[in-house]
Amino acid sequence: MISLFKRKLKSYGMLMPLQADMHSHLLPALDDGCANFEQSIALVKEMIELGYKKLILTPHIMQDFYRNSPEGILQKLDQLQDLLRSLKLEIELEAAAEYYLDEHFFKKIEKNEPLLTFGKERYLLFETSYMNPSPYLKSAIFLLRASGYTPILAHPERYVYWYNNPKEILELEEQTGVLLQININSLVGYYSTPAKKIAEMLIDAGKVHFLGTDCHNQKHLEMLKKARASEYYAKALQLPLLNNKLIDNPYPDSTPLR
């Protein structure tokens, strides 16, 4: 077990590999991710093979398309956990959501309605429109923080409205304290060349707090395997990422090498 662990470490040049993912769409039949439990189980198996010990599953909550409720999401989580246990697949699962920042969500924040979070810090994952900046962005972040949440902006590198001025992302992080999560597949240009460049800029600036797979399907997973071999993935692992802090004891079988 220890020798296997060390072999895995060696491929990242003495850096600790990620063992927790905090952004994926593996719960079935809730959004544009997995369509059924068969697909979910197949992808979870492959995530285990990649060394992940904990997956936080984050279905979309979006008023116009995916009107998921916390109760529905948690019920689907229980079903998936039962299936994985029956197959003797050992991995920790947790569910939260990827909230879409629109007027409906902003009103939820204002009314202090219960929201799905993860971690002791009450991390809350949210996204915006890809094409147009949200008029609620800064206000939502401040309200969430005031309500005791720790907001995480999902994949800021993918928002087209920042392509011409990516430094606005750094300004947002500095002004509001929002945490930033980039998609691992952005590091190989899966979404676009501008997204890749912005992801690299954020890593160079040391302004990446989480790496997420944002895995929806088998195609995403295959690209993830390639992205994990990229130069900037290794560079990102040198940052004080928060992923592995989501696990109480991520390295029980070995002393960390750095």
C-alpha positions as CSV (number, residue, x, y, z in Angstrom):
1,M,0.0,0.0,0.0
2,I,2.8,2.4,1.0
3,S,4.8,1.6,-2.2
4,L,1.8,2.2,-4.3
5,F,1.2,5.5,-2.6
6,K,4.8,6.6,-3.3
7,R,4.6,5.6,-6.9
8,K,1.5,7.8,-7.3
9,L,3.4,10.7,-5.7
10,K,6.4,10.3,-8.0
11,S,4.3,11.1,-11.1
12,Y,3.7,14.5,-9.6
13,G,7.3,15.2,-8.6
14,M,6.9,14.8,-4.9
15,L,3.7,16.7,-4.7
16,M,0.6,15.4,-3.0
17,P,-2.1,14.3,-5.5
18,L,-5.7,15.5,-5.1
19,Q,-7.9,13.1,-3.2
20,A,-11.0,15.2,-3.0
21,D,-13.1,16.6,-5.8
22,M,-15.7,19.3,-5.0
23,H,-17.4,19.9,-8.4
24,S,-19.1,17.2,-10.5
25,H,-22.4,16.2,-12.0
26,L,-22.4,12.5,-11.2
27,L,-25.8,12.3,-9.5
28,P,-28.1,10.9,-12.2
29,A,-31.1,12.4,-13.9
30,L,-30.9,15.7,-12.1
31,D,-29.2,17.9,-14.7
32,D,-27.0,17.7,-17.8
33,G,-24.6,15.2,-16.1
34,C,-25.2,11.4,-15.7
35,A,-28.4,10.1,-17.1
36,N,-28.8,7.0,-14.9
37,F,-27.2,5.2,-12.0
38,E,-25.2,2.9,-14.4
39,Q,-23.4,5.9,-15.8
40,S,-22.8,7.3,-12.3
41,I,-21.3,4.1,-11.0
42,A,-19.0,3.7,-14.0
43,L,-17.6,7.2,-13.5
44,V,-17.3,6.9,-9.8
45,K,-15.2,3.7,-10.4
46,E,-12.9,5.6,-12.6
47,M,-12.6,8.4,-10.2
48,I,-11.5,5.8,-7.5
49,E,-8.9,4.5,-9.9
50,L,-7.6,8.0,-10.3
51,G,-7.0,8.2,-6.6
52,Y,-10.0,10.2,-5.4
53,K,-11.2,9.3,-1.9
54,K,-14.0,11.8,-1.6
55,L,-16.4,13.3,-4.2
56,I,-18.7,16.2,-3.5
57,L,-21.5,16.0,-6.1
58,T,-22.9,19.3,-7.2
59,P,-26.0,19.2,-9.5
60,H,-27.1,22.4,-11.1
61,I,-29.8,24.4,-9.4
62,M,-31.1,26.8,-12.0
63,Q,-34.6,28.2,-12.0
64,D,-35.2,28.1,-15.8
65,F,-33.8,24.6,-16.4
66,Y,-32.9,22.5,-13.3
67,R,-35.3,23.2,-10.5
68,N,-33.6,20.8,-8.1
69,S,-34.3,20.9,-4.4
70,P,-32.0,20.1,-1.5
71,E,-34.4,17.2,-0.6
72,G,-34.3,15.7,-4.1
73,I,-30.5,16.0,-4.3
74,L,-29.9,14.3,-1.0
75,Q,-32.4,11.5,-1.8
76,K,-30.5,10.8,-5.0
77,L,-27.2,10.8,-3.0
78,D,-28.6,8.2,-0.6
79,Q,-29.6,6.0,-3.5
80,L,-26.2,6.2,-5.1
81,Q,-24.4,5.5,-1.8
82,D,-26.5,2.4,-1.3
83,L,-25.6,1.1,-4.7
84,L,-21.9,1.8,-4.2
85,R,-22.0,0.0,-0.8
86,S,-23.7,-3.0,-2.4
87,L,-20.8,-3.1,-5.0
88,K,-18.2,-2.8,-2.2
89,L,-16.9,0.4,-3.7
90,E,-15.2,2.5,-1.0
91,I,-15.3,6.2,-1.5
92,E,-16.8,9.0,0.5
93,L,-19.7,10.9,-1.2
94,E,-21.3,14.2,-0.2
95,A,-23.8,16.3,-2.1
96,A,-24.1,20.1,-2.4
97,A,-25.1,22.1,-5.5
98,E,-23.9,24.4,-8.2
99,Y,-26.2,27.4,-7.9
100,Y,-26.8,29.6,-10.9
101,L,-26.6,33.3,-9.9
102,D,-29.8,34.9,-11.2
103,E,-32.6,36.9,-9.6
104,H,-34.2,33.8,-8.2
105,F,-31.1,32.7,-6.4
106,F,-30.4,36.2,-5.2
107,K,-33.8,36.3,-3.5
108,K,-33.0,33.0,-1.8
109,I,-30.0,34.6,-0.3
110,E,-31.9,37.7,0.7
111,K,-34.6,35.6,2.4
112,N,-31.9,33.5,4.1
113,E,-33.4,30.3,2.7
114,P,-31.4,27.1,3.5
115,L,-28.8,26.4,0.9
116,L,-26.7,23.3,0.1
117,T,-23.1,23.6,1.2
118,F,-20.1,21.4,2.0
119,G,-17.3,21.4,4.5
120,K,-17.1,22.9,8.0
121,E,-16.6,26.3,6.3
122,R,-20.0,26.0,4.6
123,Y,-18.6,26.3,1.1
124,L,-21.2,27.3,-1.4
125,L,-20.5,26.7,-5.1
126,F,-22.1,29.1,-7.7
127,E,-21.8,30.1,-11.3
128,T,-22.9,32.9,-13.5
129,S,-24.0,33.3,-17.1
130,Y,-21.1,32.5,-19.5
131,M,-21.8,35.4,-21.7
132,N,-23.1,38.3,-19.6
133,P,-21.8,39.6,-16.2
134,S,-24.3,39.3,-13.4
135,P,-25.6,42.5,-11.8
136,Y,-25.9,40.6,-8.6
137,L,-22.3,39.2,-8.4
138,K,-20.7,41.4,-5.8
139,S,-23.8,41.8,-3.8
140,A,-24.4,38.1,-3.7
141,I,-20.9,37.4,-2.5
142,F,-21.1,39.9,0.3
143,L,-24.6,38.7,1.4
144,L,-23.4,35.1,1.4
145,R,-20.4,35.9,3.5
146,A,-22.5,38.0,5.9
147,S,-24.8,34.9,6.2
148,G,-21.9,32.7,7.2
149,Y,-21.3,31.0,3.9
150,T,-17.9,30.8,2.1
151,P,-18.7,31.4,-1.6
152,I,-16.8,29.7,-4.3
153,L,-17.0,31.0,-7.9
154,A,-17.0,28.0,-10.3
155,H,-14.7,28.0,-13.3
156,P,-14.1,31.8,-13.6
157,E,-11.8,31.1,-16.6
158,R,-14.9,30.1,-18.7
159,Y,-16.8,33.3,-18.5
160,V,-16.6,35.0,-21.9
161,Y,-17.2,38.5,-20.5
162,W,-13.8,38.3,-18.7
163,Y,-11.9,37.2,-21.8
164,N,-10.8,40.7,-22.7
165,N,-10.0,41.7,-19.1
166,P,-9.1,38.7,-17.0
167,K,-7.5,40.8,-14.3
168,E,-11.1,41.7,-13.2
169,I,-11.2,38.2,-11.7
170,L,-8.2,39.0,-9.5
171,E,-9.8,42.3,-8.5
172,L,-13.0,40.5,-7.6
173,E,-11.2,38.0,-5.5
174,E,-9.3,40.8,-3.7
175,Q,-12.3,43.0,-3.2
176,T,-14.8,40.4,-2.0
177,G,-12.8,37.4,-0.7
178,V,-14.6,35.0,-3.0
179,L,-12.8,31.7,-3.5
180,L,-11.9,30.6,-7.1
181,Q,-12.3,27.1,-8.5
182,I,-10.9,26.3,-11.9
183,N,-11.7,23.2,-14.0
184,I,-8.8,20.8,-14.5
185,N,-9.8,20.3,-18.1
186,S,-9.3,24.0,-18.8
187,L,-5.6,23.3,-18.5
188,V,-5.6,21.5,-21.8
189,G,-7.9,23.9,-23.7
190,Y,-10.9,21.7,-23.5
191,Y,-13.4,24.6,-23.3
192,S,-11.4,27.2,-25.3
193,T,-8.0,28.6,-25.7
194,P,-8.9,31.8,-23.8
195,A,-10.2,29.7,-20.9
196,K,-6.9,27.8,-20.9
197,K,-4.9,31.1,-20.8
198,I,-7.0,32.5,-18.0
199,A,-6.6,29.3,-15.9
200,E,-2.9,29.5,-16.4
201,M,-2.9,33.2,-15.4
202,L,-4.8,32.4,-12.2
203,I,-2.4,29.6,-11.3
204,D,0.6,31.9,-12.0
205,A,-1.0,34.5,-9.7
206,G,-1.5,31.9,-7.0
207,K,-5.3,32.7,-7.0
208,V,-6.7,29.2,-7.3
209,H,-8.3,27.8,-4.2
210,F,-9.8,24.6,-5.6
211,L,-9.4,22.4,-8.6
212,G,-12.6,20.7,-9.8
213,T,-13.3,18.1,-12.4
214,D,-16.7,19.5,-13.3
215,C,-17.2,15.9,-14.6
216,H,-20.5,15.3,-16.5
217,N,-19.7,12.3,-18.6
218,Q,-17.1,9.8,-19.9
219,K,-15.7,12.3,-22.4
220,H,-14.9,14.7,-19.5
221,L,-13.3,11.9,-17.6
222,E,-11.0,10.9,-20.5
223,M,-9.9,14.5,-20.9
224,L,-9.3,14.7,-17.2
225,K,-6.7,11.9,-17.5
226,K,-4.8,14.0,-20.1
227,A,-5.1,17.2,-18.1
228,R,-3.6,15.6,-15.0
229,A,-0.5,15.1,-17.0
230,S,-0.2,18.8,-18.0
231,E,2.5,21.2,-16.8
232,Y,0.0,23.5,-15.2
233,Y,-1.7,20.8,-13.3
234,A,1.6,20.0,-11.6
235,K,2.1,23.7,-11.1
236,A,-1.4,24.1,-9.5
237,L,-0.6,21.3,-7.1
238,Q,2.2,23.5,-5.6
239,L,-0.5,26.0,-4.5
240,P,-2.1,25.8,-1.1
241,L,-5.2,24.2,-2.6
242,L,-8.1,23.4,-0.2
243,N,-9.3,20.2,-1.8
244,N,-7.6,17.7,0.4
245,K,-8.6,19.7,3.6
246,L,-12.1,18.3,2.8
247,I,-10.9,14.9,4.0
248,D,-10.1,14.5,7.7
249,N,-7.0,12.3,7.1
250,P,-6.2,12.2,3.4
251,Y,-2.9,10.4,3.8
252,P,-3.3,7.7,6.5
253,D,-0.7,5.4,5.0
254,S,2.3,7.7,4.6
255,T,4.0,10.7,5.9
256,P,3.6,13.7,3.6
257,L,6.8,14.3,1.6
258,R,6.5,18.1,1.7
